[in-house]
Amino acid sequence: MKRRDFISKAAGISAVASLPIADMFARVNDLASATPQAETNYDVIVLGVGSMGSSTCYHLARRGVKVLGIEQFDIPHELGSHAGQSRMIRKAYSEHPDYVPLLRSAYANWQAMEQETGAELYFRTGILHIGKKESQDIAGLRKSASLYSIEVKDVSQAEMTSRFPQFRIPSAYDIVLEPDAGFVTPERSVLLFTEQAIRKGAAIHTKEKTLSWKREGGTITVTTNKQTYQCKKLVITAGPWAGKMIPGLSRNLKVTRQMIAWVKPRNWKAFELSTFPCWTIADIDKPGTFYGFPILPTAKFGGPVGLKLAHHYHGVVSDPDNLNRVPAPEDESVLVDALNKFFPEGYESTHVMKTCMYTNTPDENFILDFLPGYDKEVCVAAGFSGHGFKFSSVVGEIMADLALKGATAHPIGFLNAGRF
Ligand SMILES: Cc1cc2nc3c(=O)[nH]c(=O)nc-3n(C[C@H](O)[C@H](O)[C@H](O)COP(=O)(O)OP(=O)(O)OC[C@H]3O[C@@H](n4cnc5c(N)ncnc54)[C@H](O)[C@@H]3O)c2cc1C
């Protein structure tokens, strides 16, 4: 396999890491359009350059193979699953303890990316987890923390009053602080993975939609609205569109419409980054989990401005090409009610609401595997069920392992495609 090295590596560790997000966006999309556009033969094609695809392109390119990433929109964009400034990252994983070894690798890879580019991607705010003792959020977190010796700390009502006065939490709830947790920045991460992939020789095509792919002999043919390509291996990282690209998996990939709000709190300063942590609250009276982030400076993180919160609970099942992006009054009221209930000074007015999509599997665990029926020629990373972004730094490495080595040392057996 031959390395394509058309971008000079003499220009420093990252030409975009310190730029404001809008400039990063322009520079990386310019860089992408300067990569080869007419070449049609590749070692590996990555279908979809979002959260998982950008990281996969990076990990493949750094191993010196000829890789093409095909993205239907710009990189990044607001029409899939990765928009919205921030994504929580935590280790005491309530969903399933088997994720913890992957999380350790994900944390290490985020740190490695920060060192490689000089960018800050992980913000260690700590996360306050709040819920009934027996809730999945709290019981699951304690189980993972105890199995893997992850630091978590019970927080008393008195400590809440002195240290986190922004919250008003009834005594029926447990409150657990996970110090080595916080958020990562999705748009900046996707841009940096893409930039680094290009610098290491990847070709990246934006605004190009993959229409179909098929295997013929030992070759995969990928047809887009612009071109037909051949490759030896295909990695499908198409997010909410994965079911359309892999009809055999579509019944196990349910796309739902999710809403995020940015609001103006009554006391702005109390909710800013450096003062306010990330939080999750499993409300006793409502299904799902409310969660939120501190207010971030938009020059560095991009818009929108305000205190961000959302509800981790499946929204309406939707077609990613026909998503209803208009917020309904009940989309807003469920979030405002939660703010008014748990944050006395948390709400004055709503700035903006945005839509995003989850791609849910039946058990809400990911699919990281070879595609059944295609030997080891097609790999898939899909079904991230609303909690995948934090893993993107390691998912790219896993997909590169599967595509190039036919196996990975990462423990992904529980995420196999054949389990449904
Ligand atoms: C509201 C919300 C909050 C979330 N909060 C968290 C959180 O706090 N922590 C966390 O870890 N995770 C969180 N997640 C989940 C996380 O963001 C997703 O799991 C992750 O972004 C999924 O990545 P992906 O690569 O599968 O999809 P995407 O990032 O959407 O990437 C898929 C890409 O494939 C492209 N594509 C698809 N089809 C084609 C085609 N035919 N041709 C070319 N390109 C194509 C798409 O345009 C897209 O860019 C949240 C998600 C949402 C919606």
The ligand as an SDF file (V2000), in Angstrom:
LIG
                    3D

 53 58  0  0  0  0  0  0  0  0999 V2000
  -28.6590   15.9050   21.0260 C   0  0  0  0  0  0  0  0  0  0  0  0
  -27.5210   14.9440   21.1120 C   0  0  0  0  0  0  0  0  0  0  0  0
  -26.7350   14.9290   22.2420 C   0  0  0  0  0  0  0  0  0  0  0  0
  -25.6830   14.0110   22.3720 C   0  0  0  0  0  0  0  0  0  0  0  0
  -24.8980   14.0440   23.4860 N   0  0  0  0  0  0  0  0  0  0  0  0
  -23.8360   13.2130   23.5840 C   0  0  0  0  0  0  0  0  0  0  0  0
  -22.9510   13.3150   24.6910 C   0  0  0  0  0  0  0  0  0  0  0  0
  -23.1340   14.1520   25.5720 O   0  0  0  0  0  0  0  0  0  0  0  0
  -21.8830   12.4680   24.7280 N   0  0  0  0  0  0  0  0  0  0  0  0
  -21.6480   11.5460   23.7510 C   0  0  0  0  0  0  0  0  0  0  0  0
  -20.6620   10.8100   23.8630 O   0  0  0  0  0  0  0  0  0  0  0  0
  -22.4630   11.4420   22.6820 N   0  0  0  0  0  0  0  0  0  0  0  0
  -23.5480   12.2500   22.5730 C   0  0  0  0  0  0  0  0  0  0  0  0
  -24.3700   12.1950   21.4980 N   0  0  0  0  0  0  0  0  0  0  0  0
  -24.1650   11.1400   20.4950 C   0  0  0  0  0  0  0  0  0  0  0  0
  -23.1060   11.4440   19.4910 C   0  0  0  0  0  0  0  0  0  0  0  0
  -23.1400   12.7820   19.0750 O   0  0  0  0  0  0  0  0  0  0  0  0
  -23.3090   10.4880   18.3270 C   0  0  0  0  0  0  0  0  0  0  0  0
  -23.2970    9.1660   18.8400 O   0  0  0  0  0  0  0  0  0  0  0  0
  -22.2220   10.6120   17.2840 C   0  0  0  0  0  0  0  0  0  0  0  0
  -22.1410   11.9430   16.8250 O   0  0  0  0  0  0  0  0  0  0  0  0
  -22.5460    9.6720   16.1160 C   0  0  0  0  0  0  0  0  0  0  0  0
  -21.5130    9.7870   15.1780 O   0  0  0  0  0  0  0  0  0  0  0  0
  -21.6580    9.2240   13.7050 P   0  0  0  0  0  0  0  0  0  0  0  0
  -20.3400    9.3390   13.0700 O   0  0  0  0  0  0  0  0  0  0  0  0
  -22.3180    7.8830   13.7700 O   0  0  0  0  0  0  0  0  0  0  0  0
  -22.7100   10.2000   12.9930 O   0  0  0  0  0  0  0  0  0  0  0  0
  -22.4090   11.6420   12.3400 P   0  0  0  0  0  0  0  0  0  0  0  0
  -21.4840   12.4220   13.1720 O   0  0  0  0  0  0  0  0  0  0  0  0
  -23.7280   12.2500   11.9990 O   0  0  0  0  0  0  0  0  0  0  0  0
  -21.6230   11.2680   11.0110 O   0  0  0  0  0  0  0  0  0  0  0  0
  -22.1970   10.5520    9.9480 C   0  0  0  0  0  0  0  0  0  0  0  0
  -21.7560   11.2530    8.6830 C   0  0  0  0  0  0  0  0  0  0  0  0
  -22.0160   10.4460    7.5560 O   0  0  0  0  0  0  0  0  0  0  0  0
  -22.4230   11.2890    6.4980 C   0  0  0  0  0  0  0  0  0  0  0  0
  -23.1580   10.4960    5.5110 N   0  0  0  0  0  0  0  0  0  0  0  0
  -24.2360    9.7250    5.7600 C   0  0  0  0  0  0  0  0  0  0  0  0
  -24.6760    9.1490    4.6090 N   0  0  0  0  0  0  0  0  0  0  0  0
  -23.8490    9.5770    3.6200 C   0  0  0  0  0  0  0  0  0  0  0  0
  -23.8070    9.3500    2.2380 C   0  0  0  0  0  0  0  0  0  0  0  0
  -24.7140    8.5800    1.6270 N   0  0  0  0  0  0  0  0  0  0  0  0
  -22.8290    9.9370    1.5210 N   0  0  0  0  0  0  0  0  0  0  0  0
  -21.8940   10.7120    2.1230 C   0  0  0  0  0  0  0  0  0  0  0  0
  -21.9220   11.0040    3.4380 N   0  0  0  0  0  0  0  0  0  0  0  0
  -22.8700   10.4330    4.2010 C   0  0  0  0  0  0  0  0  0  0  0  0
  -23.2970   12.3100    7.2180 C   0  0  0  0  0  0  0  0  0  0  0  0
  -23.5530   13.4670    6.4510 O   0  0  0  0  0  0  0  0  0  0  0  0
  -22.5070   12.5650    8.4720 C   0  0  0  0  0  0  0  0  0  0  0  0
  -21.5940   13.6240    8.3350 O   0  0  0  0  0  0  0  0  0  0  0  0
  -25.4350   13.0960   21.3260 C   0  0  0  0  0  0  0  0  0  0  0  0
  -26.2130   13.1320   20.1660 C   0  0  0  0  0  0  0  0  0  0  0  0
  -27.2390   14.0440   20.0510 C   0  0  0  0  0  0  0  0  0  0  0  0
  -28.0650   14.0490   18.8000 C   0  0  0  0  0  0  0  0  0  0  0  0
  1  2  1  0
  2  3  1  0
  2 52  2  0
  3  4  2  0
  4  5  1  0
  4 50  1  0
  5  6  2  0
  6  7  1  0
  6 13  1  0
  7  8  2  0
  7  9  1  0
  9 10  1  0
 10 11  2  0
 10 12  1  0
 12 13  2  0
 13 14  1  0
 14 15  1  0
 14 50  1  0
 15 16  1  0
 16 17  1  0
 16 18  1  0
 18 19  1  0
 18 20  1  0
 20 21  1  0
 20 22  1  0
 22 23  1  0
 23 24  1  0
 24 25  2  0
 24 26  1  0
 24 27  1  0
 27 28  1  0
 28 29  2  0
 28 30  1  0
 28 31  1  0
 31 32  1  0
 32 33  1  0
 33 34  1  0
 33 48  1  0
 34 35  1  0
 35 36  1  0
 35 46  1  0
 36 37  1  0
 36 45  1  0
 37 38  2  0
 38 39  1  0
 39 40  1  0
 39 45  2  0
 40 41  1  0
 40 42  2  0
 42 43  1  0
 43 44  2  0
 44 45  1  0
 46 47  1  0
 46 48  1  0
 48 49  1  0
 50 51  2  0
 51 52  1  0
 52 53  1  0
M  END
$$$$
